[in-house]
Amino acid sequence: MPKNILIINSSAENNQPLFNLFEELKQRGYLLYLLSASSDLLNYFNEKRWPAEKTYFGPKLNSRFNQMIFFVLLPVLFLLSAAILLYYKKSKKITTAICLNWNEKIIIAPIAKILKIKTIWLERPDLDYKLLRKPLFQFYKLLSKRATLITFTNLAKIQLKNFGFNENNIKTISPGIRLNQWKYQDTIFDKLAQTDKHSRKRKYFAIGTVADLNPENSGQKIKNLLEVIKVCLTIIPDLQLIVVGGGAKRKNLIWLAKKMEIDNLVWFVGEPDSPSQGEHAHLKKWLDNFDIFVVSGEIPGLTAFEICLNAMAAGLPVIGPGGLGFEDMIHNRQNGILVEANNNEMLARQIIALYKNKRLRLELGENARKMAGEHFTIDKMAEEFEKII
């Protein structure tokens, strides 16, 4: 029986966290084909020399106008996609279609049902279903009955149930990482990152975070963290904050740190104009030299969960926001600490508590390493996918 999968994507969102999964499925004997409107997936498949084609699934469904246009184009998109899917069914022996974004899920689901192709919808944790107007959302829910919906956190599954999706169609698969995959980076900040592992006392107490400084809310999240650092300085004089990643908000944040008179304690590292998605592949040197890791960001996507797991795998105590899905991997005060989102005072208290209690830091870090290595590997993620495929 062929194990051929067609991956379909119309989203320009970062899909890098899925790359390791695709490689693992390939190693397990699956043949992967791609239809995509997104350059990141097309480039990735082309680099791997896997079959990939560019296609169109209508406008991005982020506005009422675009959704109206999508409905107008839907009959044509159905016909074109039916012809394409029939071709892949007959010539490539496709047995499963994995859809990543709203457009292709709506278009492909009824066609795949007719052609007897198993359909899997990946429901990213950062999808905002409130963007869909009521008629389109109801249509989306109706079509979801023809697919298996995969969420990556238990919170996302609960949210889908609350929206009225059929619980029997929803499967939660935890994100996974490939251990020991990080690359080293050599930059002008090498001396900052270097630490003598055998020294009795480090010069700085280093707090690390990874941030994509392009989204509108990213500046506010790092601004909050700068305010937390200012508070912590009264107790932790040797404190440093290292923000890995770049983007449009970076210059403003550097200026803000200078205005707050903490610019000598805050480092923005990585390429200035590149977001964290491209930087986190080079994290090892930084993760190995942080004392604690703080999750930044308000609505976490797969990238945020992957970075959190990498920090845990590096043996770091992680402080993350509660109520956003991190509860699956961070068990409060067992392998990390959960704080109320946007509560600067609570975050500052926990940073100070970890600074004062080195034994607790080491215990949380070791437990985090075990948790990541035992429960959140790419092997386990692929095994769960195989059960569905």
VOLUMMAR-56842 format. One record per residue (C-alpha): residue number from 1; z negated, y negated, x. Coordinates in pm, whole numbers, plus 50000, padded with zeros to 5 digits. Layout:
    k      Z      Y      X
  NUM      Z      Y      X
...
end
This chain:
    k      Z      Y      X
    1  50000  50000  50000
    2  50103  49667  50160
    3  49833  49411  50225
    4  50044  49096  50203
    5  49887  48764  50111
    6  50056  48439  50011
    7  49841  48133  50086
    8  49934  47831  49875
    9  49809  47479  49941
   10  49900  47130  49821
   11  49592  46952  49954
   12  49579  46726  50258
   13  49207  46802  50294
   14  49080  46957  50616
   15  49139  47333  50608
   16  49029  47406  50965
   17  48717  47602  50858
   18  48951  47862  50705
   19  49148  47920  51025
   20  48905  48177  51166
   21  48910  48362  50833
   22  49290  48380  50839
   23  49285  48508  51198
   24  49029  48774  51109
   25  49233  48892  50809
   26  49541  48906  51032
   27  49353  49122  51283
   28  49255  49354  50998
   29  49618  49428  50920
   30  49703  49172  50652
   31  50037  48993  50659
   32  49994  48624  50581
   33  50257  48393  50437
   34  50215  48022  50366
   35  50352  47775  50114
   36  50204  47434  50186
   37  50247  47061  50142
   38  49979  47003  50407
   39  50069  46948  50771
   40  49748  47094  50917
   41  49808  47440  50771
   42  50181  47429  50844
   43  50115  47334  51206
   44  49853  47605  51239
   45  50083  47876  51102
   46  50371  47754  51319
   47  50151  47767  51629
   48  50059  48125  51540
   49  50425  48200  51463
   50  50331  48320  51118
   51  50583  48267  50835
   52  50534  47932  50663
   53  50738  47703  50439
   54  50687  47349  50318
   55  50696  47296  49942
   56  50588  47055  49668
   57  50341  47109  49383
   58  50336  46763  49228
   59  50127  46450  49290
   60  49766  46450  49401
   61  49548  46475  49090
   62  49309  46195  49182
   63  49405  45944  48912
   64  49488  45936  48543
   65  49844  45820  48616
   66  49909  46104  48863
   67  49774  46358  48616
   68  50012  46227  48350
   69  50303  46259  48594
   70  50188  46611  48679
   71  50195  46712  48311
   72  50548  46570  48278
   73  50666  46762  48585
   74  50482  47081  48493
   75  50774  47265  48323
   76  50998  47204  48625
   77  50720  47301  48867
   78  50662  47621  48668
   79  51029  47718  48691
   80  51061  47640  49061
   81  50735  47817  49148
   82  50829  48119  48936
   83  51150  48160  49136
   84  50963  48123  49465
   85  50687  48363  49365
   86  50938  48620  49241
   87  51114  48601  49578
   88  50790  48665  49766
   89  50698  48945  49528
   90  51030  49125  49574
   91  51118  49056  49936
   92  50775  49017  50101
   93  50582  49260  49876
   94  50311  49000  49809
   95  50010  49151  49632
   96  49768  48855  49640
   97  49804  48478  49611
   98  49523  48255  49744
   99  49534  47904  49597
  100  49342  47622  49764
  101  49395  47317  49543
  102  49412  47221  49175
  103  49791  47181  49154
  104  49890  47527  49269
  105  49607  47692  49079
  106  49738  47548  48752
  107  50101  47625  48835
  108  50064  47971  48989
  109  49800  48137  48766
  110  50022  48216  48462
  111  50321  48312  48679
  112  50111  48545  48896
  113  49971  48709  48583
  114  50323  48792  48461
  115  50429  48920  48804
  116  50106  49121  48842
  117  50000  48936  49155
  118  49625  48906  49207
  119  49522  48540  49209
  120  49227  48399  49404
  121  49113  48040  49371
  122  48909  47891  49655
  123  48672  47638  49500
  124  48579  47408  49786
  125  48221  47275  49767
  126  48341  46913  49779
  127  48580  46936  49482
  128  48497  46665  49228
  129  48589  46813  48890
  130  48502  46485  48720
  131  48828  46345  48857
  132  49020  46568  48615
  133  49080  46415  48273
  134  48946  46624  47986
  135  49282  46779  47872
  136  49369  46886  48227
  137  49017  47010  48296
  138  49018  47223  47980
  139  49359  47363  48078
  140  49220  47436  48426
  141  48923  47624  48278
  142  49153  47824  48049
  143  49376  47930  48338
  144  49072  48020  48552
  145  49026  48329  48333
  146  49337  48472  48501
  147  49193  48435  48851
  148  48899  48526  49072
  149  48714  48209  49171
  150  48548  48205  49513
  151  48269  47959  49585
  152  48105  47918  49924
  153  47752  47832  49806
  154  47532  47950  49524
  155  47496  47588  49413
  156  47873  47563  49363
  157  47865  47879  49151
  158  47588  47736  48934
  159  47785  47414  48890
  160  48093  47605  48775
  161  47881  47800  48526
  162  47739  47473  48395
  163  48093  47341  48350
  164  48167  47642  48129
  165  48359  47870  48367
  166  48324  48245  48310
  167  48049  48371  48542
  168  48215  48713  48567
  169  48516  48552  48736
  170  48309  48375  49002
  171  48223  48531  49337
  172  48018  48358  49608
  173  48119  48428  49968
  174  47910  48258  50235
  175  48100  48065  50504
  176  48116  48235  50841
  177  48162  48129  51202
  178  48296  48302  51508
  179  48005  48310  51749
  180  48042  48178  52104
  181  48379  48016  52030
  182  48296  47661  52136
  183  48492  47485  52406
  184  48340  47260  52665
  185  48457  46901  52688
  186  48453  46691  53003
  187  48409  46323  52925
  188  48241  46019  53072
  189  47933  46125  52878
  190  47889  46448  53081
  191  47582  46316  53262
  192  47420  46233  52931
  193  47481  46583  52799
  194  47374  46763  53117
  195  47017  46890  53120
  196  46828  47101  53367
  197  46733  47401  53153
  198  46449  47488  53387
  199  46288  47147  53404
  200  45944  47113  53251
  201  46016  46784  53081
  202  46341  46638  52955
  203  46413  46270  52998
  204  46513  46214  52636
  205  46439  46362  52296
  206  46794  46402  52169
  207  46885  46399  51802
  208  47241  46507  51733
  209  47473  46480  51437
  210  47845  46525  51369
  211  48025  46280  51145
  212  48373  46200  51023
  213  48360  45821  51035
  214  48667  45771  50816
  215  48542  45816  50455
  216  48401  45512  50276
  217  48048  45654  50250
  218  48034  45772  50613
  219  47928  45431  50742
  220  47635  45418  50501
  221  47513  45765  50599
  222  47508  45681  50970
  223  47355  45341  50891
  224  47071  45526  50719
  225  47030  45744  51026
  226  47017  45436  51250
  227  46737  45298  51032
  228  46553  45629  51065
  229  46589  45613  51443
  230  46443  45260  51441
  231  46137  45389  51254
  232  46095  45692  51481
  233  46099  45477  51796
  234  45744  45365  51725
  235  45631  45723  51790
  236  45915  45862  52006
  237  45992  45606  52280
  238  46230  45840  52466
  239  46450  45898  52161
  240  46830  45915  52169
  241  47081  45964  51888
  242  47418  46120  51968
  243  47689  46096  51701
  244  47981  46330  51770
  245  48307  46229  51604
  246  48520  45924  51543
  247  48702  45732  51278
  248  48764  45387  51133
  249  48395  45307  51079
  250  48298  45369  51439
  251  48337  45012  51572
  252  48131  44868  51288
  253  47854  45121  51350
  254  47849  45044  51723
  255  47813  44676  51632
  256  47536  44760  51385
  257  47342  44958  51647
  258  47366  44657  51879
  259  47247  44423  51602
  260  46949  44655  51542
  261  46878  44645  51918
  262  46904  45022  51957
  263  47254  45036  52109
  264  47111  45163  52439
  265  46969  45464  52252
  266  47270  45549  52034
  267  47581  45720  52168
  268  47907  45765  51977
  269  48099  46039  52158
  270  48435  46205  52106
  271  48772  46043  52060
  272  48727  45701  51896
  273  48998  45748  51633
  274  48957  46118  51564
  275  48742  46256  51282
  276  48476  46517  51336
  277  48705  46800  51219
  278  48898  46780  51544
  279  48589  46724  51756
  280  48361  47003  51643
  281  48565  47263  51833
  282  48425  47100  52151
  283  48061  47088  52051
  284  47899  47342  52281
  285  47794  47104  52556
  286  47633  46871  52303
  287  47469  47136  52089
  288  47318  47299  52395
  289  47146  46973  52484
  290  47024  46846  52149
  291  46659  46894  52060
  292  46725  46886  51686
  293  47033  46855  51468
  294  47055  46634  51159
  295  47319  46704  50895
  296  47497  46383  50793
  297  47721  46333  50493
  298  47667  46312  50119
  299  47906  46564  49959
  300  47943  46846  50212
  301  48271  47028  50247
  302  48339  47352  50432
  303  48347  47161  50761
  304  47989  47040  50715
  305  47863  47392  50647
  306  48053  47529  50947
  307  47907  47263  51177
  308  47558  47330  51042
  309  47601  47702  51114
  310  47725  47627  51466
  311  47413  47419  51528
  312  47198  47704  51399
  313  47384  47953  51618
  314  47305  47730  51916
  315  46935  47776  51840
  316  46870  47427  51709
  317  46621  47339  51437
  318  46837  47177  51170
  319  46728  46910  50924
  320  46954  46906  50620
  321  46962  46749  50273
  322  46829  46957  49986
  323  47020  47008  49663
  324  47366  47012  49824
  325  47410  47381  49901
  326  47246  47403  50243
  327  46963  47605  50087
  328  47175  47918  50135
  329  47148  47887  50513
  330  46846  47663  50573
  331  46522  47817  50448
  332  46273  47534  50448
  333  46023  47551  50737
  334  46144  47901  50827
  335  46465  47830  51018
  336  46504  47457  50954
  337  46385  47176  50733
  338  46522  47048  50403
  339  46463  46687  50305
  340  46546  46487  49997
  341  46895  46338  50029
  342  46898  45966  50118
  343  46519  45962  50170
  344  46492  45786  50506
  345  46114  45791  50512
  346  46100  46168  50459
  347  46364  46228  50725
  348  46176  46012  50975
  349  45851  46200  50907
  350  46017  46536  50972
  351  46182  46418  51295
  352  45846  46291  51420
  353  45675  46615  51316
  354  45927  46822  51513
  355  45891  46592  51813
  356  45516  46645  51815
  357  45536  47022  51766
  358  45754  47184  52031
  359  45638  47530  51932
  360  45764  47475  51577
  361  46097  47347  51712
  362  46146  47659  51918
  363  46041  47888  51633
  364  46274  47723  51382
  365  46558  47723  51634
  366  46520  48092  51716
  367  46505  48184  51349
  368  46814  47970  51287
  369  47001  48154  51561
  370  46911  48489  51407
  371  47007  48375  51057
  372  47351  48254  51169
  373  47418  48564  51378
  374  47309  48814  51116
  375  47431  48662  50790
  376  47700  48400  50852
  377  47960  48552  51081
  378  48334  48548  51024
  379  48326  48930  51017
  380  48096  48929  50715
  381  48305  48662  50545
  382  48624  48865  50594
  383  48453  49182  50469
  384  48360  49006  50145
  385  48715  48878  50105
  386  48853  49228  50154
  387  48646  49352  49861
  388  48828  49103  49638
  389  49177  49117  49785
end
